[in-house]
């Protein structure tokens, strides 16, 4: 792919290029990379079964996997080279890293590899259920075989879960899939992604979503696409209120019918909207490390030096909003779900609030009521046996 095409895809995928042109976000990404496994503090949910709902497959490619992918396509990399690529001090550095690493994801075998690696990471963290977002819009833009890629993704997830979960007390990892359109690619491209999601719904696709630049095009342009997705039995979600304001969240809910909002931290600026979302039961998929690293938190707080302590997660909990804690692009932001719970604890959430937060990810899942109830019961039973409830 040419540089212009890669840049377009990277910008549309993330919707975060507003700090481009060499302009730094409030503080460097490296300054705010998540606590590593050796230094982060464990929390009350550490050994409990967990769910994750806002997780991009292509954002989970860790350095070792990048080396394997590159080798498949004739490029020899060292761990030092990849580490340098993943060490950036401004937002454009992140964009360049994202473009670079995803350039090695080209065929079904590549998608299978990154899925297997992600599944292994989730199992390590006692994640038993995950809804993983696939950038179907980008696959189509790159003229890849969506059906073949998805078949490889599903098989790799099944195989990794069966192998890695043997003998684990919490059982196998269960995965479901969300096909994501890229907003600034336009309404026609979004409809094509939605049609693929509908076609593959019987193979594990549970929802259709839209990411990309939330300010690029109005929500109204995509109403027919979201109406189509719902008519095909898909659940619907939308990235909004990450860089955009409360109105983007409102439009995603009222015009597109989004049941969950990706990020949504702009809600903290609009009390009436927060109350409305709480009453409707709309879920905010909150990703603290991502929000800090991309400058989204600084944008929403109006504080160039915003820190994790100023993230609205704790306030959302106290306001009665439903929140699902997630990682977004974990490899890109040097984080994992355990680290996100550590951050939540550092924000002042009590053990009881952390348990409530973890349970909310199960209740917000796109599962049949009986399946959801079973996961919640298993979570509570495990917590009770650990004398946490």
ABEGO torsion letter per residue (X at the ends): XBAAAAAAAAAAAAGAAAABGGBBBABBAAAABBBBAAABBBBAAAABBBBBABBBAAAABBAAAAAAAAAAAGBBBBAAAAAAAABBABAAAAAAAAAAAAAABABAAAAAAAAAAAAAAAAAAGBABBBBBBBAAAAAAAGBBAAAAAAAAAAAAAAAAAAAABGBAAEBBBBBBBBBBBAAAEAAAAAAAAAAAAAAAAAGBABBBBBEBAAABBAAAAAAAAAAAAAAGBBBBBBBGAABBAAAAAAAAAAAGBABBBGGAAAAABAAAAAAAAAAGBBBBBBAAAAAAAGAAAAAAGBAABBAAABAAAAAAAAGBBBBBBAGBAAAAGBBAAAAAAAAAAAGBBAAAAAAAAAAAAAABBBBAAAAAAAAAAAAAAAAAAGAX
